């Protein structure tokens, strides 16, 4: 999947905010979106209509549970022991192509293009994987590397970094949250508009 800019109305943002927040335990019921529609100040049909439009426009990439990587489960077991950040340096201009190939591997929670700079071998493609068996995580990394080689994707540098605590949260900056931050720091939010 490639990235694209989507223009959202204030109503779109209200629905997106409601969709992206974690569900509370009491919201997991037959009609989980009723309370969120009320919070967004719209009726349920309008909420569903806008949510459907966001999905059709590719704004909603997935709906999934949040994997708590660090905290133990109720029975004391850890969900994962090894949190790996995979790095690759691919030719400039081929980041999206390489990212789409890397992203097809199911062990990954996410993959993204980010410039790592010289201190990280000028990597420009990163991906995250988690597992309870370090060797198995490394075997998946080797399979991804083999796939990149098989499609003739040049990789000048690659590495694996291991982390102890890792959490995935939505990355969007909601306009309302940004407006509140501006006000809390003494910035007029209107002065930040182009």
N, C-alpha and C positions, 0 to 999 in steps of 0.2 A: 504494500500500500504506500503510495506516495503522499506527500504533504501538500496542502493547499490552504489558502486563506479563505476563511468563511466570515462573512459580515453578519453579525448577530444584532437583533433588536434588543431593547431592554427586556421585553417579555421572553425572548429566547434565552437571555442570560439568566433570568429568574428560574426558568425551567431547568436549564443546564446545571445551575447551582443545586437545585433540589435533586436532580438525578445523580450528581457526582458525590454527594455526601453519603457517608456510611449510613446504612439503615440501623436504627435502634432495634433491640430485640422485640419490643412491642409493636414495631411496624411490620414485622414479618408475619403477614396474615393474608387473608383472601384478597383484600384491596389495599396493598401497601402504599399506593401513591395518593390516597385521599388526603391525608394530613399534609403532604408536601404540596398538593394543589392548593389547599387552603392557605399555606404559608406563602405561596407564590401569588396569592390573591386572584385566583381564577377558578372557574369550575373545572371539574374533572375531565369533561370532554375537550375543553380548550387545552388543558394540560397535556392530554394524550395526543391531541392534534399537533401541538408544537413539538412534543417529544418525538413523534413520528417524523415530522419534518426535519428535525435535527439529525435523526438517524439516516433519512434519505439523502441528506446533504453531506453525509460522511463525518459529521461532527462527533457522533457517538461511535467510538471504535469498538467498544465491547462493554458488556456488563459482567462483572465478575466479583467473586468474593475477595476480600483482602486477606492475603496470607501474612499472618503475624510471624515474622521470621525469628524473633528473638525469645518471646515469652513462651514458657512451657504450656502445654495443653492442660486440661483439668486433671488428667491422670499423671501429670508430672513429666511427660515425654516432650522432647523438643521436636518441632515441625521439621527443622533443618539443622545441620551442624556446620555446613560449609556454604559460604556465600562468596561466589566468584564473580569478579568483574573481568570480562575478557576484553582485550584490546587488539586492534589491528590497524596497521597503517597501509591504506590502499591509495592508488594514484588519485590525486586531486581531480575532481570531476566525475569520479566513479563511485562516490560515497553512497548515493542512493541505490545504484545497481547492486553494490556489494551488500548494503544493508538489507535489501529485499532478499538476497540469497541467505544471509546469516539469519534473518528473522524467521525463516521457514522451519527452523529447528525447534522442536517442541519443548526442549529442556529450558529454553530461555523464557524469562518473564517479560523482558523487553530488550530492544536493541535500538541504538540511536547514533546519529552523526554528531560528534562533538570534537572540536579541535583540542587535543591534549597538550600541544606545545612541546618544545624540545626536551623538557625534563621527563616527558613520558614517550620519548621516541617518535614524536610527531604523529601519534596515533590520531585517527579521525573517525574511527568506528568503534563503538563499545557495545557490550551486551552483558546481561546479568543472568546468572544461573544459580540455583540453589539445590542442595542435595544432602543426604545423610551419609553418603559414601564418597569420599574425596576422589578415589581412583575412578569411579563411575563419572563424576563431573569432568574429570580430565579426559576420559574417553570420549565424552560428548564434544569437548573442545577439539580433540584430535579429529573427530568426524566432521566438524564444521570446517576445520583447516583443510581436510582432504577434499571436501566439497568445493571450497574456493579454488584449490589447485586444479580440480577436475574441470572446472568451467573457465580455466585460464585467467583467474582473477589474481593479478600480482599483489603480493603482500610483502612489503619490505621489512616489517617488524610486527611481532605479535607477542603478547605476554598475558599472564593471568595474575590478578591481584586478589588476595583473600581478605575478606572483611568479617568482623565478628557480628556486627549488628547492622541490619539493613531493613528498610521499610519502604514500601511503595505507596505514594499518595498522589492524587491527581495533581498535575502540574499547571493547570490553567490558573491565571491570575484573574479572579473575578473582578469586574469593574467596581462593584460595591465595596469589596475588600480593599481595593487600591484607593478608592475615594476616602474610605475611613482612615487608611494609613496616611494619606496626604494630610488630612485634617489633624491627625494626632501628632504630626511633626510640624504643624504650622504652615503647611503649603496649601495654597488655594487650588483645589483640584481642577478648576476651570483654566488656570494658568498652564496646566500640563497638557491641554488638548492642542492638537495641531490645527 
